[in-house]
């Protein structure tokens, strides 16, 4: 079956591109779509650190088909950076039914402290989901490498959330570290707290857009 919407997303459809072994997802819109190749435009807010995905990385692509969620595996073949970023994806497997969407992400700026290299780095989140966050931290020396485990303290309005996390991406900008972080072993009740905060941010953004 090679029908648009079933075997692959339609053109100008909303999709979620998920990396980091299923723990980080990016909203995008299809610019062109075919059974074997997909070109997507990630939203500008999701592309703050310019290093969300890399060429050769395996990802999964989720979209809403005519009768429910669909998803297939793909490999990043080209990453176009700049003001209008585009990702070219080579489809690597057949589409299958997918029952649930990946983690919902929203732009949220919250105070954050990371314990790493025997010291503390402070900063703020750039966006947030129950699976992870992208954040900018005032660092020192060499930024933690991909795969490094560290301890995070995230200041939510109803109290601090403390959790181990893993560095999925990192980029140094002078003394600042811009990092994509995957939460590790986060209890369901803490995931619920993050979901509530994310959906609050989405409601606030929609309200601003409607003003």
GROMACS elastic network, one bead per residue, 0.5 to 0.9 nm:
[ bonds ]
;  ai    aj funct       b0    kb
    1     6     6  0.77288   500
    1     7     6  0.63366   500
    2     5     6  0.88758   500
    2     6     6  0.71240   500
    2     7     6  0.50005   500
    2     8     6  0.74741   500
    2    35     6  0.66840   500
    3     6     6  0.54488   500
    3     7     6  0.55271   500
    3     8     6  0.72850   500
    3    35     6  0.85968   500
    4     7     6  0.59656   500
    4     8     6  0.54756   500
    4     9     6  0.59491   500
    4    10     6  0.53101   500
    4    11     6  0.84715   500
    4    33     6  0.83124   500
    4    34     6  0.79366   500
    4    35     6  0.80946   500
    4    65     6  0.88084   500
    5     8     6  0.53971   500
    5    10     6  0.51052   500
    5    11     6  0.88860   500
    5    13     6  0.88362   500
    5    63     6  0.81729   500
    5    64     6  0.76328   500
    5    65     6  0.50862   500
    5    66     6  0.65974   500
    5    70     6  0.84278   500
    6     9     6  0.69275   500
    6    10     6  0.85893   500
    6    64     6  0.87560   500
    6    65     6  0.55908   500
    6    66     6  0.70466   500
    6    67     6  0.85773   500
    6    70     6  0.70360   500
    6    95     6  0.74142   500
    6    96     6  0.86423   500
    7    35     6  0.67930   500
    7    65     6  0.88479   500
    7    70     6  0.81763   500
    7    71     6  0.87498   500
    7    72     6  0.85399   500
    7    94     6  0.71809   500
    7    95     6  0.54258   500
    7    96     6  0.81186   500
    8    33     6  0.71740   500
    8    34     6  0.68602   500
    8    35     6  0.59001   500
    8    36     6  0.84410   500
    8    38     6  0.85186   500
    8    63     6  0.84907   500
    8    65     6  0.86810   500
    8    70     6  0.82381   500
    8    71     6  0.81503   500
    8    72     6  0.79788   500
    8    94     6  0.87992   500
    8    95     6  0.68756   500
    9    12     6  0.84974   500
    9    13     6  0.64123   500
    9    14     6  0.83468   500
    9    15     6  0.77413   500
    9    30     6  0.75199   500
    9    33     6  0.64921   500
    9    34     6  0.81147   500
    9    35     6  0.88037   500
    9    38     6  0.84616   500
    9    62     6  0.85225   500
    9    63     6  0.64590   500
    9    64     6  0.80239   500
    9    65     6  0.75245   500
    9    70     6  0.85769   500
   10    13     6  0.55508   500
   10    14     6  0.88729   500
   10    30     6  0.73694   500
   10    32     6  0.80890   500
   10    33     6  0.62009   500
   10    34     6  0.83405   500
   10    65     6  0.89422   500
   11    14     6  0.89505   500
   11    29     6  0.81688   500
   11    30     6  0.53815   500
   11    31     6  0.59897   500
   11    32     6  0.53819   500
   11    33     6  0.54421   500
   11    34     6  0.86562   500
   12    29     6  0.57371   500
   12    31     6  0.57198   500
   12    32     6  0.73968   500
   12    33     6  0.85442   500
   12    40     6  0.87862   500
   13    28     6  0.84045   500
   13    29     6  0.54575   500
   13    30     6  0.54064   500
   13    31     6  0.82513   500
   13    63     6  0.77558   500
   13    64     6  0.86351   500
   14    27     6  0.72560   500
   14    28     6  0.59256   500
   14    30     6  0.66555   500
   14    62     6  0.88674   500
   14    63     6  0.66456   500
   14    64     6  0.80978   500
   15    26     6  0.83794   500
   15    27     6  0.60746   500
   15    28     6  0.53675   500
   15    29     6  0.58737   500
   15    30     6  0.71953   500
   15    40     6  0.84430   500
   15    61     6  0.66141   500
   15    62     6  0.55473   500
   15    64     6  0.78244   500
   16    25     6  0.61621   500
   16    26     6  0.55258   500
   16    28     6  0.60660   500
   16    29     6  0.84368   500
   16    60     6  0.80606   500
   16    61     6  0.56600   500
   16    62     6  0.51229   500
   16    63     6  0.66684   500
   16   101     6  0.81397   500
   16   102     6  0.73015   500
   17    24     6  0.84084   500
   17    25     6  0.54942   500
   17    26     6  0.52120   500
   17    27     6  0.65481   500
   17    28     6  0.71119   500
   17    42     6  0.87250   500
   17    59     6  0.65463   500
   17    60     6  0.58081   500
   17    62     6  0.66507   500
   17   102     6  0.88700   500
   18    21     6  0.77604   500
   18    22     6  0.56304   500
   18    23     6  0.70804   500
   18    24     6  0.55885   500
   18    26     6  0.63307   500
   18    27     6  0.89064   500
   18    58     6  0.89500   500
   18    59     6  0.54509   500
   18    60     6  0.52106   500
   18    61     6  0.64164   500
   18    62     6  0.80384   500
   18   102     6  0.74466   500
   19    22     6  0.54190   500
   19    23     6  0.65332   500
   19    24     6  0.53634   500
   19    25     6  0.62187   500
   19    26     6  0.83649   500
   19    52     6  0.83897   500
   19    53     6  0.72882   500
   19    57     6  0.79103   500
   19    58     6  0.70461   500
   19    60     6  0.69139   500
   20    23     6  0.53769   500
   20    24     6  0.56296   500
   20    25     6  0.83674   500
   20    53     6  0.89258   500
   20    58     6  0.88025   500
   20    59     6  0.79440   500
   20   168     6  0.64877   500
   20   182     6  0.78793   500
   21    24     6  0.77286   500
   21    58     6  0.86017   500
   21    59     6  0.78432   500
   22    25     6  0.74326   500
   22    59     6  0.79330   500
   22    60     6  0.77919   500
   22   102     6  0.79007   500
   22   131     6  0.89148   500
   23   102     6  0.81771   500
   23   103     6  0.78110   500
   23   131     6  0.54937   500
   23   132     6  0.69893   500
   23   182     6  0.63308   500
   23   183     6  0.81960   500
   24    52     6  0.89793   500
   24   102     6  0.82679   500
   24   103     6  0.75578   500
   24   129     6  0.85062   500
   24   131     6  0.64944   500
   24   132     6  0.64935   500
   24   133     6  0.82606   500
   24   168     6  0.86806   500
   24   180     6  0.84157   500
   24   181     6  0.84646   500
   24   182     6  0.70170   500
   25   102     6  0.65835   500
   25   103     6  0.66277   500
   25   104     6  0.78341   500
   25   105     6  0.76134   500
   25   129     6  0.89549   500
   25   131     6  0.86668   500
   26    42     6  0.68176   500
   26    43     6  0.78592   500
   26    46     6  0.62122   500
   26    47     6  0.84554   500
   26    52     6  0.83433   500
   26   104     6  0.88499   500
   26   105     6  0.77205   500
   27    41     6  0.86686   500
   27    42     6  0.59592   500
   27    43     6  0.62402   500
   27    46     6  0.71536   500
   27   104     6  0.87867   500
   27   105     6  0.81597   500
   28    40     6  0.60160   500
   28    41     6  0.52886   500
   28    43     6  0.56861   500
   28    46     6  0.87556   500
   29    39     6  0.85735   500
   29    40     6  0.53709   500
   29    41     6  0.52650   500
   29    42     6  0.65251   500
   29    43     6  0.78248   500
   30    33     6  0.65542   500
   30    38     6  0.71137   500
   30    39     6  0.58917   500
   30    41     6  0.63254   500
   30    42     6  0.88352   500
   31    38     6  0.78495   500
   31    39     6  0.54744   500
   31    40     6  0.52652   500
   31    41     6  0.65488   500
   31    86     6  0.85418   500
   32    37     6  0.82473   500
   32    38     6  0.59762   500
   32    39     6  0.52240   500
   32    40     6  0.71038   500
   33    36     6  0.82606   500
   33    37     6  0.63919   500
   33    39     6  0.65063   500
   33    40     6  0.85005   500
   34    37     6  0.53254   500
   34    38     6  0.61398   500
   35    38     6  0.79299   500
   35    91     6  0.74230   500
   36    89     6  0.84279   500
   36    90     6  0.59923   500
   36    92     6  0.77258   500
   36    93     6  0.89875   500
   37    74     6  0.88534   500
   37    88     6  0.72253   500
   37    89     6  0.57478   500
   37    91     6  0.57984   500
   38    74     6  0.89596   500
   38    87     6  0.81728   500
   38    88     6  0.58573   500
   38    89     6  0.50442   500
   38    90     6  0.65550   500
   38    91     6  0.73406   500
   39    86     6  0.66737   500
   39    87     6  0.56365   500
   39    89     6  0.61761   500
   39    90     6  0.89667   500
   40    85     6  0.86216   500
   40    86     6  0.56178   500
   40    87     6  0.53512   500
   40    88     6  0.66255   500
   40    89     6  0.79891   500
   41    44     6  0.86037   500
   41    84     6  0.74266   500
   41    85     6  0.60802   500
   41    87     6  0.65096   500
   42    45     6  0.83869   500
   42    46     6  0.66394   500
   42    47     6  0.68612   500
   42    84     6  0.85792   500
   42    85     6  0.66984   500
   42    86     6  0.66729   500
   42    87     6  0.75981   500
   43    46     6  0.53587   500
   43    47     6  0.66694   500
   43    84     6  0.89385   500
   43    85     6  0.84285   500
   44    47     6  0.52413   500
   44    48     6  0.69757   500
   44    83     6  0.79431   500
   44    84     6  0.77472   500
   44    85     6  0.78779   500
   45    48     6  0.59631   500
   45   106     6  0.87598   500
   45   107     6  0.71580   500
   45   126     6  0.85155   500
   45   127     6  0.81867   500
   46    49     6  0.83348   500
   46    52     6  0.81882   500
   46   105     6  0.87186   500
   46   106     6  0.86840   500
   46   107     6  0.82760   500
   46   126     6  0.88735   500
   46   127     6  0.77172   500
   46   134     6  0.89170   500
   47    50     6  0.54312   500
   47    51     6  0.74706   500
   47    52     6  0.66116   500
   47    85     6  0.80862   500
   48    51     6  0.82005   500
   48    52     6  0.84278   500
   48   126     6  0.79145   500
   48   134     6  0.84447   500
   48   178     6  0.87184   500
   49    52     6  0.68090   500
   49   134     6  0.81556   500
   49   169     6  0.87526   500
   49   170     6  0.81082   500
   49   171     6  0.71187   500
   49   178     6  0.62741   500
   49   179     6  0.74882   500
   49   180     6  0.82663   500
   50    53     6  0.83706   500
   50    81     6  0.70396   500
   50    82     6  0.83527   500
   50    85     6  0.88771   500
   50   171     6  0.86797   500
   51    54     6  0.68674   500
   51   169     6  0.68491   500
   51   170     6  0.77265   500
   51   171     6  0.76790   500
   51   180     6  0.88917   500
   52   168     6  0.88342   500
   52   169     6  0.69678   500
   52   180     6  0.76987   500
   53    56     6  0.89065   500
   53    57     6  0.68304   500
   53    59     6  0.87446   500
   53    76     6  0.75394   500
   53    79     6  0.78608   500
   53    87     6  0.86740   500
   53   169     6  0.85960   500
   54    57     6  0.55723   500
   54    58     6  0.89988   500
   54    76     6  0.66811   500
   54    77     6  0.84451   500
   54    78     6  0.81768   500
   54    79     6  0.70641   500
   55    58     6  0.88422   500
   55    75     6  0.77211   500
   55    77     6  0.52810   500
   55    78     6  0.58037   500
   55    79     6  0.65700   500
   56    75     6  0.58565   500
   56    76     6  0.52406   500
   56    77     6  0.60072   500
   56    78     6  0.84164   500
   57    74     6  0.84915   500
   57    75     6  0.55948   500
   57    76     6  0.54638   500
   57    77     6  0.81903   500
   58    73     6  0.71957   500
   58    74     6  0.58791   500
   58    76     6  0.65612   500
   58    92     6  0.88653   500
   59    72     6  0.87417   500
   59    73     6  0.59221   500
   59    74     6  0.54258   500
   59    75     6  0.60145   500
   59    76     6  0.73705   500
   59    89     6  0.88724   500
   60    71     6  0.67526   500
   60    72     6  0.57327   500
   60    74     6  0.58385   500
   60    75     6  0.83276   500
   61    70     6  0.82808   500
   61    71     6  0.53014   500
   61    72     6  0.55378   500
   61    73     6  0.63058   500
   61    74     6  0.71013   500
   62    69     6  0.69957   500
   62    70     6  0.57297   500
   62    72     6  0.69434   500
   62    98     6  0.76308   500
   62   101     6  0.72256   500
   62   102     6  0.79720   500
   63    68     6  0.85273   500
   63    69     6  0.58091   500
   63    70     6  0.54495   500
   63    71     6  0.63394   500
   63    98     6  0.87524   500
   63   101     6  0.83591   500
   64    67     6  0.77968   500
   64    68     6  0.56014   500
   64    70     6  0.59948   500
   64    71     6  0.86501   500
   65    68     6  0.51067   500
   65    69     6  0.55343   500
   65    70     6  0.58532   500
   65    97     6  0.88405   500
   66    69     6  0.82871   500
   67    70     6  0.88266   500
   68    97     6  0.72972   500
   68    98     6  0.75628   500
   68    99     6  0.75077   500
   69    96     6  0.84885   500
   69    97     6  0.58215   500
   69    99     6  0.58771   500
   69   100     6  0.70355   500
   69   101     6  0.75874   500
   70    95     6  0.63369   500
   70    96     6  0.55430   500
   70    99     6  0.79350   500
   71    94     6  0.83773   500
   71    95     6  0.52819   500
   71    96     6  0.55436   500
   71    97     6  0.64639   500
   71    98     6  0.59174   500
   72    91     6  0.72903   500
   72    92     6  0.76322   500
   72    93     6  0.60136   500
   72    94     6  0.58248   500
   72    96     6  0.63665   500
   72    97     6  0.89383   500
   73    90     6  0.87829   500
   73    91     6  0.62405   500
   73    92     6  0.55089   500
   73    93     6  0.54839   500
   73    94     6  0.75325   500
   73    95     6  0.77642   500
   74    89     6  0.59802   500
   74    90     6  0.53814   500
   74    93     6  0.70116   500
   75    88     6  0.85270   500
   75    89     6  0.54907   500
   75    90     6  0.51816   500
   75    91     6  0.65156   500
   75    92     6  0.66373   500
   76    79     6  0.73839   500
   76    87     6  0.69785   500
   76    88     6  0.60254   500
   76    90     6  0.63972   500
   76    91     6  0.89628   500
   77    87     6  0.77091   500
   77    88     6  0.55233   500
   77    89     6  0.54925   500
   77    90     6  0.62451   500
   78    86     6  0.81721   500
   78    87     6  0.58632   500
   78    89     6  0.71980   500
   79    85     6  0.74718   500
   79    86     6  0.61416   500
   79    88     6  0.64622   500
   80    84     6  0.80268   500
   80    85     6  0.52115   500
   80    87     6  0.61701   500
   80    88     6  0.82230   500
   81    84     6  0.69329   500
   81    86     6  0.68133   500
   81    87     6  0.86151   500
   82    85     6  0.54623   500
   82    86     6  0.88094   500
   91    94     6  0.79521   500
   98   101     6  0.76845   500
  101   104     6  0.78923   500
  102   131     6  0.89539   500
  103   129     6  0.60862   500
  103   130     6  0.64043   500
  103   131     6  0.62869   500
  103   132     6  0.88372   500
  103   195     6  0.87013   500
  104   128     6  0.83866   500
  104   129     6  0.57976   500
  104   130     6  0.76457   500
  104   131     6  0.87179   500
  104   195     6  0.78007   500
  104   198     6  0.74230   500
  104   199     6  0.82693   500
  105   108     6  0.89372   500
  105   127     6  0.67078   500
  105   128     6  0.54688   500
  105   130     6  0.80243   500
  105   131     6  0.88413   500
  105   132     6  0.88409   500
  105   133     6  0.85519   500
  105   195     6  0.88495   500
  105   198     6  0.65630   500
  105   199     6  0.86183   500
  105   202     6  0.86672   500
  106   126     6  0.87523   500
  106   127     6  0.54459   500
  106   128     6  0.56476   500
  106   129     6  0.68245   500
  106   198     6  0.56630   500
  106   199     6  0.76970   500
  106   201     6  0.64018   500
  106   202     6  0.61963   500
  106   205     6  0.89851   500
  107   125     6  0.83474   500
  107   126     6  0.59980   500
  107   128     6  0.64443   500
  107   198     6  0.80270   500
  107   201     6  0.70092   500
  107   202     6  0.79887   500
  107   205     6  0.87395   500
  108   124     6  0.89373   500
  108   125     6  0.63981   500
  108   126     6  0.58615   500
  108   128     6  0.60284   500
  108   197     6  0.84374   500
  108   198     6  0.74007   500
  108   201     6  0.65394   500
  109   124     6  0.58872   500
  109   126     6  0.55065   500
  109   127     6  0.67925   500
  109   128     6  0.84571   500
  109   135     6  0.86873   500
  110   123     6  0.83791   500
  110   124     6  0.51980   500
  110   125     6  0.52811   500
  110   126     6  0.79481   500
  110   127     6  0.88688   500
  110   154     6  0.71179   500
  110   155     6  0.62341   500
  110   156     6  0.70412   500
  111   122     6  0.75528   500
  111   123     6  0.59524   500
  111   125     6  0.66828   500
  111   153     6  0.85118   500
  111   154     6  0.62554   500
  111   155     6  0.54667   500
  111   156     6  0.81584   500
  112   121     6  0.83642   500
  112   122     6  0.57677   500
  112   123     6  0.52031   500
  112   124     6  0.50041   500
  112   125     6  0.65921   500
  112   135     6  0.80039   500
  112   136     6  0.88840   500
  112   137     6  0.80044   500
  112   152     6  0.70576   500
  112   153     6  0.57867   500
  112   155     6  0.62797   500
  113   120     6  0.65597   500
  113   121     6  0.56703   500
  113   123     6  0.63618   500
  113   124     6  0.80296   500
  113   137     6  0.80597   500
  113   151     6  0.82411   500
  113   152     6  0.57400   500
  113   153     6  0.51424   500
  113   154     6  0.66248   500
  113   155     6  0.85693   500
  114   119     6  0.82980   500
  114   120     6  0.55608   500
  114   121     6  0.51944   500
  114   122     6  0.63797   500
  114   123     6  0.83895   500
  114   137     6  0.81906   500
  114   150     6  0.66915   500
  114   151     6  0.56020   500
  114   153     6  0.64667   500
  114   154     6  0.87468   500
  115   118     6  0.68259   500
  115   119     6  0.56512   500
  115   121     6  0.64727   500
  115   122     6  0.88873   500
  115   150     6  0.59279   500
  115   151     6  0.51405   500
  115   152     6  0.64941   500
  115   153     6  0.84640   500
  116   119     6  0.54924   500
  116   120     6  0.60948   500
  116   121     6  0.73281   500
  116   144     6  0.77217   500
  116   148     6  0.89282   500
  116   149     6  0.81928   500
  116   150     6  0.55678   500
  116   151     6  0.71285   500
  117   120     6  0.80190   500
  117   144     6  0.80094   500
  117   150     6  0.85984   500
  120   139     6  0.84839   500
  121   137     6  0.60484   500
  121   138     6  0.57636   500
  121   139     6  0.56156   500
  121   140     6  0.81643   500
  122   136     6  0.84558   500
  122   137     6  0.54132   500
  122   138     6  0.57531   500
  122   139     6  0.77399   500
  123   135     6  0.71506   500
  123   136     6  0.56160   500
  123   138     6  0.59281   500
  123   139     6  0.88735   500
  123   176     6  0.89803   500
  124   134     6  0.88448   500
  124   135     6  0.56658   500
  124   136     6  0.57498   500
  124   137     6  0.66178   500
  124   154     6  0.86753   500
  125   128     6  0.69849   500
  125   133     6  0.66085   500
  125   134     6  0.58761   500
  125   136     6  0.64192   500
  125   137     6  0.86014   500
  125   154     6  0.85715   500
  126   133     6  0.72881   500
  126   134     6  0.53759   500
  126   135     6  0.50433   500
  126   136     6  0.70384   500
  127   132     6  0.86854   500
  127   133     6  0.56721   500
  127   134     6  0.55219   500
  127   135     6  0.71679   500
  127   198     6  0.88414   500
  128   131     6  0.80172   500
  128   132     6  0.61866   500
  128   134     6  0.67819   500
  128   135     6  0.87773   500
  128   194     6  0.78371   500
  128   197     6  0.86626   500
  128   198     6  0.66666   500
  129   132     6  0.54274   500
  129   133     6  0.62338   500
  129   191     6  0.84983   500
  129   194     6  0.64245   500
  129   195     6  0.66662   500
  129   197     6  0.86584   500
  129   198     6  0.63320   500
  130   133     6  0.82341   500
  130   183     6  0.78325   500
  130   186     6  0.85165   500
  130   190     6  0.81240   500
  130   191     6  0.50131   500
  130   192     6  0.75065   500
  130   193     6  0.82037   500
  130   194     6  0.52144   500
  130   195     6  0.58478   500
  130   198     6  0.81776   500
  131   181     6  0.87123   500
  131   182     6  0.60623   500
  131   183     6  0.57068   500
  131   184     6  0.83282   500
  131   186     6  0.84332   500
  131   191     6  0.77768   500
  131   194     6  0.88608   500
  132   165     6  0.80931   500
  132   180     6  0.74669   500
  132   181     6  0.54485   500
  132   183     6  0.50384   500
  132   184     6  0.86769   500
  133   179     6  0.82666   500
  133   180     6  0.59453   500
  133   181     6  0.53629   500
  133   182     6  0.67195   500
  133   183     6  0.78941   500
  134   169     6  0.89305   500
  134   178     6  0.72664   500
  134   179     6  0.56032   500
  134   181     6  0.60835   500
  134   182     6  0.88659   500
  135   177     6  0.80768   500
  135   178     6  0.57637   500
  135   179     6  0.54958   500
  135   180     6  0.65690   500
  135   181     6  0.77924   500
  136   139     6  0.89643   500
  136   176     6  0.65737   500
  136   177     6  0.55752   500
  136   179     6  0.64125   500
  137   175     6  0.85717   500
  137   176     6  0.55483   500
  137   177     6  0.50855   500
  137   178     6  0.64385   500
  137   179     6  0.79733   500
  138   175     6  0.61431   500
  138   177     6  0.63829   500
  139   142     6  0.82073   500
  139   143     6  0.71646   500
  139   172     6  0.87073   500
  139   174     6  0.89781   500
  139   175     6  0.55752   500
  139   176     6  0.53269   500
  139   177     6  0.58290   500
  140   143     6  0.73367   500
  140   175     6  0.60652   500
  140   176     6  0.77624   500
  140   177     6  0.85087   500
  141   175     6  0.78348   500
  142   145     6  0.84449   500
  142   172     6  0.80935   500
  143   170     6  0.71370   500
  143   171     6  0.74855   500
  143   172     6  0.65901   500
  143   176     6  0.87119   500
  143   177     6  0.63067   500
  143   178     6  0.89399   500
  143   179     6  0.89576   500
  144   147     6  0.83706   500
  144   148     6  0.61552   500
  144   149     6  0.87763   500
  144   150     6  0.89682   500
  144   167     6  0.73559   500
  144   170     6  0.74315   500
  144   177     6  0.87623   500
  145   148     6  0.56845   500
  145   167     6  0.69748   500
  145   168     6  0.85866   500
  145   169     6  0.80490   500
  145   170     6  0.71221   500
  146   149     6  0.89244   500
  146   166     6  0.77157   500
  146   167     6  0.50178   500
  146   168     6  0.53394   500
  146   169     6  0.57947   500
  146   170     6  0.68163   500
  147   166     6  0.57083   500
  147   167     6  0.51575   500
  147   168     6  0.62134   500
  147   169     6  0.85038   500
  148   165     6  0.83207   500
  148   166     6  0.55921   500
  148   167     6  0.53887   500
  148   168     6  0.83114   500
  149   164     6  0.68198   500
  149   165     6  0.56906   500
  149   167     6  0.66031   500
  149   184     6  0.88965   500
  150   163     6  0.86612   500
  150   164     6  0.57026   500
  150   165     6  0.55064   500
  150   166     6  0.63889   500
  150   167     6  0.78650   500
  151   162     6  0.72731   500
  151   163     6  0.59041   500
  151   165     6  0.60849   500
  151   166     6  0.87253   500
  152   161     6  0.79134   500
  152   162     6  0.55974   500
  152   163     6  0.53919   500
  152   164     6  0.59405   500
  152   165     6  0.66589   500
  152   183     6  0.88039   500
  153   160     6  0.62961   500
  153   161     6  0.56015   500
  153   163     6  0.66762   500
  153   164     6  0.88296   500
  154   159     6  0.85561   500
  154   160     6  0.55101   500
  154   161     6  0.50341   500
  154   162     6  0.63513   500
  154   163     6  0.83983   500
  155   158     6  0.82112   500
  155   159     6  0.62368   500
  155   161     6  0.63993   500
  155   162     6  0.87931   500
  156   159     6  0.52591   500
  156   160     6  0.55240   500
  156   161     6  0.67844   500
  156   193     6  0.85920   500
  156   194     6  0.84358   500
  156   197     6  0.79713   500
  157   160     6  0.78226   500
  157   197     6  0.87124   500
  158   193     6  0.87309   500
  161   190     6  0.74158   500
  161   193     6  0.88903   500
  163   183     6  0.68560   500
  163   184     6  0.70217   500
  163   185     6  0.77859   500
  163   186     6  0.66798   500
  164   182     6  0.87711   500
  164   183     6  0.63061   500
  164   184     6  0.54991   500
  164   185     6  0.74013   500
  164   186     6  0.80576   500
  165   181     6  0.61158   500
  165   182     6  0.53861   500
  165   184     6  0.50152   500
  165   185     6  0.84284   500
  166   180     6  0.85415   500
  166   181     6  0.55099   500
  166   182     6  0.51473   500
  166   183     6  0.65044   500
  166   184     6  0.68132   500
  167   170     6  0.70324   500
  167   179     6  0.68133   500
  167   180     6  0.61341   500
  167   182     6  0.65188   500
  168   179     6  0.73724   500
  168   180     6  0.53213   500
  168   181     6  0.54377   500
  168   182     6  0.64586   500
  169   178     6  0.81879   500
  169   179     6  0.54629   500
  169   181     6  0.71437   500
  170   177     6  0.67693   500
  170   178     6  0.56581   500
  170   180     6  0.63629   500
  170   181     6  0.87296   500
  171   176     6  0.84095   500
  171   177     6  0.58437   500
  171   178     6  0.51877   500
  171   179     6  0.63808   500
  172   175     6  0.70166   500
  172   176     6  0.57652   500
  172   178     6  0.62209   500
  172   179     6  0.85909   500
  173   176     6  0.50235   500
  173   177     6  0.62287   500
  173   178     6  0.73532   500
  174   177     6  0.80172   500
  183   186     6  0.63640   500
  186   189     6  0.83568   500
  186   190     6  0.64438   500
  186   191     6  0.66047   500
  187   190     6  0.53788   500
  187   191     6  0.63799   500
  187   192     6  0.87997   500
  188   192     6  0.61861   500
  188   193     6  0.87518   500
  189   192     6  0.50235   500
  189   193     6  0.64899   500
  189   194     6  0.89158   500
  190   193     6  0.50135   500
  190   194     6  0.64445   500
  190   195     6  0.87041   500
  191   194     6  0.51135   500
  191   195     6  0.61748   500
  191   196     6  0.86888   500
  192   195     6  0.50258   500
  192   196     6  0.62286   500
  192   197     6  0.86889   500
  193   196     6  0.52699   500
  193   197     6  0.64148   500
  193   198     6  0.87575   500
  194   197     6  0.50810   500
  194   198     6  0.61016   500
  194   199     6  0.86288   500
  195   198     6  0.50274   500
  195   199     6  0.61129   500
  195   200     6  0.84402   500
  196   199     6  0.53012   500
  196   200     6  0.60979   500
  196   201     6  0.86943   500
  197   200     6  0.50380   500
  197   201     6  0.62994   500
  197   202     6  0.87514   500
  198   201     6  0.51354   500
  198   202     6  0.63139   500
  198   203     6  0.87438   500
  199   203     6  0.61364   500
  199   204     6  0.85413   500
  200   203     6  0.51636   500
  200   204     6  0.62207   500
  200   205     6  0.86664   500
  201   204     6  0.50481   500
  201   205     6  0.61332   500
  201   206     6  0.86551   500
  202   205     6  0.50763   500
  202   206     6  0.62098   500
  202   207     6  0.85892   500
  203   206     6  0.51788   500
  203   207     6  0.61799   500
  203   208     6  0.87249   500
  204   207     6  0.50642   500
  204   208     6  0.63037   500
  204   209     6  0.87408   500
  205   208     6  0.51403   500
  205   209     6  0.62829   500
  205   210     6  0.87324   500
  206   209     6  0.50745   500
  206   210     6  0.62430   500
  206   211     6  0.88445   500
  207   210     6  0.51728   500
  207   211     6  0.64218   500
  208   211     6  0.53315   500
